[in-house]
């Protein structure tokens, strides 16, 4: 949310949201069909935004307002429960991508995320997600 001012007066409020990937809901559905029962969303966004996105795509567990090092720490903690696949697209995801058993950079990811990840997707994640999950 951006507050716009003219002098000392509030002139407007501008709300900006990253667009949701069209295939996001299908990806989550596909991963569940492949037997992945626990999907956790790690986001730097505030909790309200994170919860809203998670509801729209079918994710029940959200950890929000995270710094890159928080994401990496959580991935390391989750590894004690089993193998972890981290999917990300931004520079802020890079430490968690590196900490996971398999880091997957989404199509269109930042250069640093692609370089850090074990796998960089060049097509729709729906098509490739099941193949990647089978490899871990």
N, C-alpha and C positions, 0 to 999 in steps of 0.2 A: 504494500500500500504506500503510495506517495502522496504527500500533502503538498499542494501547490499554494504559494502565497504571492500576493501582490502587496508589496510593502509589508505592513504588519498584519494584514488581513488574510484570512483563509479564502482562497479563490476557488479551490476545488480539491477533490480527492480522486486519485487515479489508482485503480486496482489492476494489478498485472499478475498474470498466472501463466506459468509454462504450460504449453499445450500438452494434453495427455496423448501419448502415442496411441494411434488407432488400434493397434494390435495388442495393447497391454492386457486387456481383460482376457483375450484369447490365449496369451502366453501363460498367464496364471492358471487358467483352466487346463491347458495342455500339460503343464508341470504337475498339477494334481493328478491328472490321468496317468502320468508316468510314475506315480507313486511317491512324489515329493509332498509330504503332508504338512511340513512346517515351512512357511515362507514368512520372512521377517523383512519389513521395509525399514531401511536405515536412511534418514534424511536430515539434511541441514535446515530444512524448512521448519517453521513453527508447528506445534502439535496440531493445531486446527487445520492447517493446510495438509499436513501429512495424513491425518485421519480422513479428511475428505477424499483425497486421492486414493487411499487404501480401500475405502468403502466402494468407490467406483470400479475398482479393478478386482475386488474380491480378496484382499489381504486383511487378515484379522489382527496381526501384531505389528505395531508401528513404534519405532523409537525415533524421536524427533529432536530438533535443535542440536544436532551433533556436529562437532568439528571433525575434520579428517582423522585425527588421532583417536577420537571416540569411536568412529566406525571401525578402525583397525583393531582397537581393543575389544570391541564387542565380537567381531569376527573371530578373534583368538579365543575368547571365552566360549563362543558357540562351538568351536572345534572340539571342545572336551565332550560334546554330545554326539559328535559324528563328523562326517566329511561335509565341508562347506563350499558351496558355489556362490561367488559374489558376482553380481552383474551390475555394471556401472557405466557411466558415460562421461563423467567430469573429472577434472583434475583433483577435486576433493574426494573422489572415490579411489584414487590411486593407492593410498596406503592399505585400504581394505582389500582391494584387488590383489595386491601383493601378499597379504596375510592369509588369503583363502587357499583352500586346497586347489581350487581352480578359479582364476579370475577371468571373467568374460567381459570384454569391452563391446558395448552395443554399436550397431551401425551408426556412423556419424559421431562417434565419441571423440573427445578431445585427444589431441596427439599424445599427450603424456599418459592418458588412461590406456590408449591402444598399446603404447610401448611397455607399460607395466603389466598388462594383462597377459595371461597365458594364451588366450584366444581372442582374436578380434573378428567380429561378425561383419560381413560385407553385404548381407541381405536381411530379409525379415527375420527377426528373432524367433517367430513362431515356428518357422521351418527348421531352424537349427537348434532350438532349445532342447528338444528331446534327445538329439544326438549328443549334445554336450553333457547332459545329465547322465546319460548312459556311460560316459567315459570316466566319471569320478567314482 
